[in-house]
Amino acid sequence: MYTNNRDTYRETFFNLWEKHKKKLPLEPMESQLLSVILQHPEYHRFLEASNQSEEFALEENPFFHMSLHLAIREQINTNRPEGISLIHQQLLAKEITPHECEHIMMECLTQMMWQLHQTGNMPAEDEYLSKLREAIP
């Protein structure tokens, strides 16, 4: 799934959506991605259209958004950076749904990605964790 080619990347989503509609067996990573897709019915129309050339502003890009969900889930599952799983549990303890919790965390991850893009320097993990802690209501 990891590629720099936008069309190849999007094709992963389109192919998975077709497999889902045909009720074909899924690989474990596909199952994870499908769970994200199913939580976002507002994006299903993009998957139905299979229009790989459609342009989106980054903050409106459904493929980027769903990929961020996967990234956050992977961070939580692997506890990388160390401490992120605890922060996730603290957010959930605030009676925030898991989906809302991911959105809060995604905002922090997006800020870190923007910083990387602007400076060319990888943000420190402790800075990311600090932003996540600040996001706990």
C-alpha positions as CSV (number, residue, x, y, z in Angstrom):
1,M,0.0,0.0,0.0
2,Y,2.9,2.3,0.5
3,T,3.8,4.1,-2.7
4,N,4.6,7.6,-3.9
5,N,2.4,7.1,-7.0
6,R,-1.0,8.7,-6.4
7,D,-2.8,6.5,-8.9
8,T,-1.3,3.3,-7.6
9,Y,-2.1,4.4,-4.1
10,R,-5.7,5.2,-4.9
11,E,-6.1,1.9,-6.8
12,T,-5.6,0.1,-3.5
13,F,-8.8,1.8,-2.2
14,F,-10.8,1.2,-5.4
15,N,-9.7,-2.5,-5.6
16,L,-10.6,-3.0,-2.0
17,W,-14.0,-1.4,-2.4
18,E,-14.7,-3.8,-5.3
19,K,-13.6,-6.8,-3.3
20,H,-15.9,-5.7,-0.4
21,K,-18.9,-5.3,-2.8
22,K,-18.2,-8.7,-4.2
23,K,-17.8,-10.2,-0.7
24,L,-14.3,-11.6,-1.6
25,P,-11.9,-12.6,1.1
26,L,-9.6,-9.9,2.4
27,E,-6.0,-9.8,3.6
28,P,-5.6,-8.5,7.2
29,M,-4.4,-5.0,6.1
30,E,-7.4,-4.8,3.7
31,S,-9.7,-5.6,6.6
32,Q,-8.2,-2.8,8.6
33,L,-8.6,-0.4,5.7
34,L,-12.1,-1.5,5.0
35,S,-13.1,-0.8,8.6
36,V,-11.9,2.8,8.1
37,I,-13.8,3.0,4.8
38,L,-17.0,1.8,6.3
39,Q,-16.8,4.4,9.0
40,H,-16.8,7.1,6.3
41,P,-19.9,6.6,4.1
42,E,-19.3,10.2,2.9
43,Y,-16.3,8.9,0.9
44,H,-18.0,5.9,-0.7
45,R,-19.1,8.0,-3.7
46,F,-15.4,8.6,-4.5
47,L,-14.7,4.9,-4.3
48,E,-17.7,4.2,-6.6
49,A,-16.6,6.7,-9.2
50,S,-13.0,5.2,-9.3
51,N,-11.9,8.6,-10.6
52,Q,-8.2,8.5,-9.9
53,S,-7.5,11.9,-11.4
54,E,-9.8,13.9,-9.1
55,E,-7.9,16.6,-7.3
56,F,-8.5,17.4,-3.6
57,A,-7.2,20.0,-1.3
58,L,-5.2,18.1,1.3
59,E,-7.6,18.8,4.1
60,E,-10.5,17.5,2.0
61,N,-8.7,14.5,0.5
62,P,-10.6,11.3,1.4
63,F,-7.7,9.0,0.7
64,F,-5.3,11.0,2.9
65,H,-7.9,11.2,5.6
66,M,-8.5,7.4,5.6
67,S,-4.7,6.8,5.5
68,L,-4.3,8.9,8.6
69,H,-6.7,6.7,10.4
70,L,-4.6,3.7,9.5
71,A,-1.4,5.4,10.6
72,I,-2.9,6.3,14.0
73,R,-4.1,2.8,14.5
74,E,-0.7,1.4,13.6
75,Q,1.0,3.8,16.1
76,I,-1.4,2.7,18.8
77,N,-1.1,-1.0,18.1
78,T,2.7,-0.8,18.1
79,N,3.0,1.9,20.8
80,R,5.3,3.9,18.5
81,P,6.2,6.4,19.5
82,E,6.4,4.9,23.0
83,G,3.6,6.3,25.1
84,I,1.0,6.9,22.3
85,S,-1.1,3.9,23.5
86,L,-1.4,5.4,26.9
87,I,-2.4,8.7,25.5
88,H,-5.0,6.9,23.4
89,Q,-6.4,5.2,26.5
90,Q,-6.5,8.6,28.3
91,L,-8.5,10.0,25.4
92,L,-10.9,7.1,25.4
93,A,-11.4,7.6,29.2
94,K,-12.8,11.0,28.4
95,E,-15.9,9.3,26.9
96,I,-14.8,10.1,23.4
97,T,-15.7,7.5,20.8
98,P,-12.7,5.6,19.2
99,H,-13.4,7.3,15.9
100,E,-13.5,10.8,17.5
101,C,-10.3,9.9,19.4
102,E,-8.6,9.0,16.1
103,H,-9.6,12.4,14.7
104,I,-8.1,14.2,17.6
105,M,-4.9,12.3,17.2
106,M,-4.9,12.8,13.4
107,E,-5.0,16.5,13.9
108,C,-1.7,16.3,15.9
109,L,-0.2,13.9,13.3
110,T,-1.1,16.3,10.5
111,Q,0.5,19.2,12.3
112,M,3.7,17.1,12.6
113,M,3.6,16.2,8.9
114,W,3.0,19.9,8.0
115,Q,6.0,20.8,10.1
116,L,8.1,18.2,8.4
117,H,7.0,19.5,5.0
118,Q,7.8,23.1,5.9
119,T,11.2,22.6,7.6
120,G,12.4,19.4,6.1
121,N,13.3,18.2,9.6
122,M,11.6,15.3,11.3
123,P,9.7,16.5,14.4
124,A,10.9,14.9,17.6
125,E,8.7,12.1,19.0
126,D,8.5,13.9,22.4
127,E,7.1,17.0,20.6
128,Y,4.4,14.8,18.9
129,L,3.5,13.2,22.2
130,S,3.4,16.6,23.9
131,K,0.9,17.8,21.2
132,L,-1.2,14.7,21.8
133,R,-1.3,15.2,25.5
134,E,-2.3,18.8,25.0
135,A,-5.2,17.6,22.9
136,I,-6.7,15.6,25.8
137,P,-9.8,17.5,26.8
